[in-house]
Amino acid sequence: MTNVISLPQLDIPTTIAAGPGPGNTDVRVLARYAGAGLADHMHPDVLRGMVECKQMLREVMGTTNLHTFGVAGTGWSGLDMMFSAVMPGDKVVVFVNGTFSGIDGLTVRMKAATAEELAENALDPQAASVTIIDIPHGQSVTAEIVEAALSEHKPKWAAMAHWETGSGRVNDIEGFSAACVRHDVMGLVDAVSSLGVGDFRIDDYPGVHGWASCPQKGICCLPLTYAPVSFTDRYIETLKATGTRTFCHHPILEARHWGIIDGADVERGTYHRTHSAYAVSAFHEALRICLQQTIAQRAADYSFHEAALRSAVEAMGCEVTSDMPSLVVLNLPGALAGREMELVQHCRAQNFGIWPTLSEPVQVRIGILNLLNERAITDIVSRFGAAIRELGGSFDQNAVDAALQSHYGRAVAAE
């Protein structure tokens, strides 16, 4: 048996987080986390920070929804809260086009399953009231797909990922919202990969009544703090009428913790969980940075630098199949086809954190979360190119250099 007393201090080296997420946290966020005083979590400054976080988050998400706040935990905490309104027997249509929307679908099936359906298979219930619309890997959910499904099944709820990180595809949020309005369906959207990266306002999509995101991708706030959520009045009224089977992630109880009570912002919330003054401080700073940069500018920066990375890996002979501005999903050149996992592990062994896709077919994912400058993109390209060569691949380095120079040179000229 290991002598645990003798275990050395854990020392994690600096890693380039060049995957789909978590992203690279701004040093200012880490400084706020580490610099927070050992304050009681009910200290006035902590409570003021919570009020300001709530206000800033409404601005970041582009909403007047009163029930907009953070759920302590990861993105799955926020998603679990959003899906908590789905009750056994509720009719739901879920659109799945990758790993994470697939897990959303499993979550919905678990929540909508009856006691008898859970007893048959508790970990993978086949809830009769849930329809899963599977879209092939590498394709997006379109307005036509949503319209056809809602017209046929006429559900109470419909769920979709805004951006599916598993395959790097952007889904049609406008078409989804419009179809939900036409068929009087309450839309639920997984915005884990899009919030803080894309330029959108959730109030522009009236068919969507629940939104859930995460702190560690577009908001770029690690250590894990609060998962952003936002709910319309209709969602909350529906929840009041039906109830939910959760206490920890109960939307109304958690909202009270943030001083959202009986349809109004109040001076002080009520106790729901003990939370961290450090988390409040870090989340507050991450939201401040988002608003200082502006969502529009962040979105433009992501699109600009993704285009540079895309052009460089294509010059290496890779085929890019994604359309997300924070993530490039690619097939390796023909000579390395089938060695995606080997290449990813080779990179990760050198503290270059890229990812494979988690479903078939296996592809390579390279992300740029909070790596929005020419130096960072050039470093990623250099490391990825070196890995290809070390596995026996080859490409024209001059073509790669020219792709980057063409992209960033034009930007300098424009300035």
Backbone hydrogen bonds, N-H to C=O, Kabsch-Sander energy under -0.5 kcal/mol:
donor,donor_aa,acceptor,acceptor_aa,energy
4,V,2,T,-1.3
6,S,3,N,-1.4
7,L,4,V,-1.2
12,I,10,L,-0.5
16,I,351,N,-2.4
17,A,15,T,-0.9
18,A,16,I,-1.9
23,G,216,Q,-3.3
24,N,369,L,-1.2
25,T,23,G,-0.7
26,D,220,C,-0.7
29,V,26,D,-1.0
30,L,26,D,-1.8
31,A,27,V,-2.2
32,R,28,R,-1.7
33,Y,29,V,-2.1
34,A,30,L,-2.9
35,G,31,A,-2.1
36,A,32,R,-0.7
36,A,33,Y,-0.7
39,A,37,G,-2.9
43,H,40,D,-2.4
46,V,43,H,-0.6
47,L,43,H,-2.3
48,R,44,P,-2.6
49,G,45,D,-2.1
50,M,46,V,-1.9
51,V,47,L,-2.0
52,E,48,R,-2.4
53,C,49,G,-2.5
54,K,50,M,-2.2
55,Q,51,V,-1.9
56,M,52,E,-2.9
57,L,53,C,-2.9
58,R,54,K,-1.5
59,E,55,Q,-1.3
60,V,56,M,-2.8
61,M,57,L,-2.7
62,G,58,R,-1.0
63,T,58,R,-2.2
67,H,231,F,-0.7
68,T,66,L,-2.2
69,F,229,V,-1.6
71,V,227,A,-2.5
72,A,70,G,-0.5
73,G,225,T,-2.3
77,S,74,T,-0.8
78,G,74,T,-1.3
79,L,75,G,-2.4
80,D,76,W,-2.6
81,M,77,S,-1.8
82,M,78,G,-2.4
83,F,79,L,-2.7
84,S,80,D,-0.5
84,S,81,M,-1.0
85,A,82,M,-1.0
86,V,83,F,-1.7
87,M,85,A,-0.5
89,G,112,A,-3.3
90,D,87,M,-2.6
92,V,90,D,-0.6
92,V,129,S,-2.1
93,V,157,W,-1.7
94,V,131,T,-2.7
95,F,159,A,-2.6
96,V,94,V,-0.6
96,V,133,I,-2.7
97,N,95,F,-0.5
102,G,98,G,-1.6
103,I,99,T,-1.6
104,D,100,F,-2.0
105,G,101,S,-2.0
106,L,102,G,-1.9
107,T,103,I,-2.5
108,V,104,D,-2.5
109,R,105,G,-2.3
110,M,106,L,-2.2
111,K,107,T,-2.2
112,A,108,V,-2.8
113,A,109,R,-1.1
118,L,114,T,-2.5
119,A,115,A,-2.0
120,E,116,E,-1.3
121,N,117,E,-1.4
124,D,121,N,-0.6
127,A,125,P,-1.1
130,V,127,A,-1.6
131,T,92,V,-2.9
132,I,130,V,-0.5
133,I,94,V,-3.2
133,I,131,T,-0.6
134,D,132,I,-0.8
135,I,96,V,-3.2
138,G,97,N,-0.5
139,Q,136,P,-1.9
142,T,140,S,-0.6
146,V,142,T,-2.1
147,E,143,A,-2.8
148,A,144,E,-2.2
149,A,145,I,-1.9
150,L,146,V,-2.7
151,S,147,E,-2.3
152,E,148,A,-1.7
153,H,149,A,-2.8
154,K,150,L,-1.9
156,K,91,K,-2.2
157,W,91,K,-2.0
158,A,186,M,-1.8
159,A,93,V,-2.4
160,M,188,L,-1.9
162,H,190,D,-2.9
163,W,190,D,-0.6
164,E,169,R,-2.9
165,T,163,W,-0.9
167,S,164,E,-0.8
168,G,164,E,-1.6
169,R,164,E,-1.6
171,N,162,H,-2.9
172,D,141,V,-2.5
173,I,171,N,-1.4
176,F,172,D,-2.1
177,S,173,I,-2.6
178,A,174,E,-2.5
179,A,175,G,-2.2
180,C,176,F,-2.1
181,V,177,S,-2.2
182,R,178,A,-2.4
183,H,179,A,-2.0
184,D,181,V,-1.1
185,V,180,C,-2.8
186,M,156,K,-2.5
187,G,185,V,-0.7
187,G,207,G,-2.5
188,L,158,A,-2.6
189,V,210,G,-2.7
190,D,160,M,-2.2
191,A,189,V,-0.9
191,A,212,A,-2.9
195,L,191,A,-2.1
197,V,194,S,-2.2
198,G,194,S,-2.8
200,F,198,G,-1.1
202,I,61,M,-2.7
203,D,62,G,-2.0
204,D,201,R,-2.0
205,Y,202,I,-1.8
208,V,205,Y,-2.0
209,H,187,G,-2.9
209,H,207,G,-0.5
210,G,187,G,-1.3
211,W,230,S,-2.2
212,A,189,V,-1.8
213,S,228,P,-2.8
218,G,192,V,-0.6
220,C,217,K,-0.7
221,C,215,P,-3.0
227,A,71,V,-3.2
229,V,69,F,-2.4
230,S,211,W,-1.9
231,F,67,H,-2.0
232,T,209,H,-2.0
236,I,232,T,-2.0
237,E,233,D,-2.7
238,T,234,R,-2.4
239,L,235,Y,-2.4
240,K,236,I,-2.3
241,A,237,E,-1.6
242,T,238,T,-2.0
243,G,239,L,-3.2
250,H,247,F,-1.4
254,E,250,H,-2.8
255,A,251,P,-1.8
256,R,252,I,-1.7
257,H,253,L,-1.1
258,W,254,E,-0.8
258,W,255,A,-1.0
259,G,256,R,-1.7
260,I,255,A,-1.9
261,I,259,G,-0.6
261,I,264,A,-2.4
264,A,261,I,-0.9
266,V,259,G,-2.8
270,T,256,R,-1.5
272,H,273,R,-0.5
275,H,273,R,-0.6
280,V,276,S,-2.1
281,S,277,A,-2.1
282,A,278,Y,-2.4
283,F,279,A,-2.8
284,H,280,V,-2.5
285,E,281,S,-1.8
286,A,282,A,-2.3
287,L,283,F,-2.2
288,R,284,H,-2.1
289,I,285,E,-2.3
290,C,286,A,-2.0
291,L,287,L,-2.2
292,Q,288,R,-2.4
293,Q,289,I,-2.5
294,T,290,C,-1.7
298,R,294,T,-2.3
299,A,295,I,-2.5
300,A,296,A,-2.1
301,D,297,Q,-2.5
302,Y,298,R,-2.5
303,S,299,A,-2.2
304,F,300,A,-2.3
305,H,301,D,-2.5
306,E,302,Y,-2.4
307,A,303,S,-1.7
308,A,304,F,-1.2
309,L,305,H,-2.2
310,R,306,E,-2.9
311,S,307,A,-2.3
312,A,308,A,-1.8
313,V,309,L,-2.4
314,E,310,R,-2.2
315,A,311,S,-1.5
316,M,312,A,-0.8
317,G,314,E,-1.5
318,C,313,V,-2.2
319,E,331,N,-2.1
320,V,318,C,-0.6
321,T,329,V,-2.7
322,S,329,V,-0.9
323,D,168,G,-2.7
324,M,168,G,-0.8
327,L,324,M,-0.9
328,V,366,I,-3.0
329,V,327,L,-0.5
330,L,364,V,-2.6
331,N,319,E,-2.6
336,L,333,P,-2.3
337,A,333,P,-0.5
337,A,334,G,-1.1
339,R,336,L,-2.1
343,L,339,R,-2.4
344,V,340,E,-2.5
345,Q,341,M,-2.5
346,H,342,E,-2.1
347,C,343,L,-2.3
348,R,344,V,-2.6
349,A,345,Q,-1.9
350,Q,347,C,-1.5
351,N,348,R,-1.8
352,F,347,C,-1.9
353,G,16,I,-2.3
353,G,351,N,-0.6
354,I,352,F,-1.7
355,W,365,R,-2.3
357,T,363,Q,-2.0
364,V,330,L,-2.4
365,R,355,W,-4.1
366,I,328,V,-2.7
367,G,18,A,-1.8
368,I,326,S,-2.0
369,L,19,G,-0.5
371,L,368,I,-2.5
373,N,371,L,-1.1
377,I,373,N,-2.1
378,T,374,E,-2.6
379,D,375,R,-2.1
380,I,376,A,-2.2
381,V,377,I,-2.5
382,S,378,T,-2.5
383,R,379,D,-2.5
384,F,380,I,-2.7
385,G,381,V,-2.7
386,A,382,S,-2.2
387,A,383,R,-2.0
388,I,384,F,-2.0
389,R,385,G,-2.1
390,E,386,A,-2.6
391,L,387,A,-1.2
392,G,389,R,-2.0
393,G,388,I,-2.8
397,Q,395,F,-0.9
399,A,396,D,-0.5
400,V,396,D,-1.5
401,D,397,Q,-2.8
402,A,398,N,-2.3
403,A,399,A,-1.9
404,L,400,V,-2.1
405,Q,401,D,-2.7
406,S,402,A,-2.7
407,H,403,A,-1.9
408,Y,404,L,-2.9
409,G,405,Q,-2.5
410,R,406,S,-1.5
411,A,407,H,-1.2
412,V,408,Y,-2.1
413,A,409,G,-2.4
414,A,410,R,-2.3
415,E,411,A,-1.5
